[in-house]
Amino acid sequence: MGAKLSFEEKEWKGVSDQAKDIVSKMLERDPAVRCSSEEALNHAWFKMNSDEKVDVDLDMILHRIKAFRAP
């Protein structure tokens, strides 16, 4: 069993519930439950100040994330 994610008041004071929600979904330990990069980019937190659809190369982002992971 691993650490439980918590949002300590000192560090997270003033951070929106939507921001905490996307952080929680992106840090989910179970890959079957964790949000995909597309789901993350289309989360309400990213869209709060934009009505535009996010247009990115998700395959390129996934490649960079895989390259970044520790061995």
C-alpha positions as CSV (number, residue, x, y, z in Angstrom):
1,M,0.0,0.0,0.0
2,G,1.3,3.5,-0.8
3,A,0.9,7.0,0.5
4,K,-2.6,8.7,0.5
5,L,-2.9,11.9,-1.4
6,S,-4.0,14.8,0.8
7,F,-4.3,18.5,0.2
8,E,-2.8,20.1,3.3
9,E,-4.4,23.5,4.0
10,K,-1.0,25.3,4.3
11,E,0.1,24.3,0.8
12,W,-3.2,24.2,-1.0
13,K,-5.0,27.2,0.5
14,G,-6.6,29.1,-2.3
15,V,-6.3,26.3,-4.8
16,S,-9.7,25.6,-6.5
17,D,-11.6,22.3,-6.0
18,Q,-11.3,21.8,-9.8
19,A,-7.5,22.1,-9.6
20,K,-7.4,19.6,-6.8
21,D,-9.7,17.3,-8.7
22,I,-7.5,17.1,-11.8
23,V,-4.4,16.7,-9.7
24,S,-6.1,13.7,-7.9
25,K,-7.1,12.2,-11.2
26,M,-3.6,12.6,-12.7
27,L,-1.9,11.1,-9.7
28,E,-4.2,8.0,-9.3
29,R,-2.0,5.0,-8.7
30,D,-4.2,2.6,-10.6
31,P,-3.7,3.1,-14.4
32,A,-7.1,1.6,-15.1
33,V,-8.7,4.5,-13.1
34,R,-6.1,7.3,-13.8
35,C,-7.3,9.8,-16.3
36,S,-5.8,9.7,-19.8
37,S,-3.9,12.7,-21.1
38,E,-6.8,13.6,-23.4
39,E,-9.2,13.5,-20.4
40,A,-6.8,15.6,-18.4
41,L,-6.5,18.2,-21.1
42,N,-10.3,18.4,-21.5
43,H,-10.9,18.7,-17.7
44,A,-12.9,21.7,-16.6
45,W,-9.9,23.2,-14.8
46,F,-8.1,23.6,-18.1
47,K,-11.1,25.0,-19.8
48,M,-12.1,27.6,-17.2
49,N,-10.5,30.5,-19.1
50,S,-10.8,29.1,-22.6
51,D,-13.6,28.0,-24.8
52,E,-11.1,26.6,-27.3
53,K,-10.6,22.8,-27.6
54,V,-7.0,21.8,-26.7
55,D,-5.2,20.9,-29.9
56,V,-2.0,19.0,-29.1
57,D,-0.2,15.9,-30.3
58,L,-1.1,13.4,-27.6
59,D,1.2,10.7,-29.0
60,M,4.2,13.1,-28.7
61,I,3.2,14.0,-25.1
62,L,2.9,10.3,-24.2
63,H,6.3,9.6,-25.8
64,R,7.9,12.4,-23.7
65,I,6.2,11.2,-20.5
66,K,7.4,7.6,-21.1
67,A,10.9,8.9,-21.8
68,F,10.8,11.0,-18.5
69,R,9.8,8.1,-16.3
70,A,12.5,6.8,-13.9
71,P,14.0,3.4,-14.9
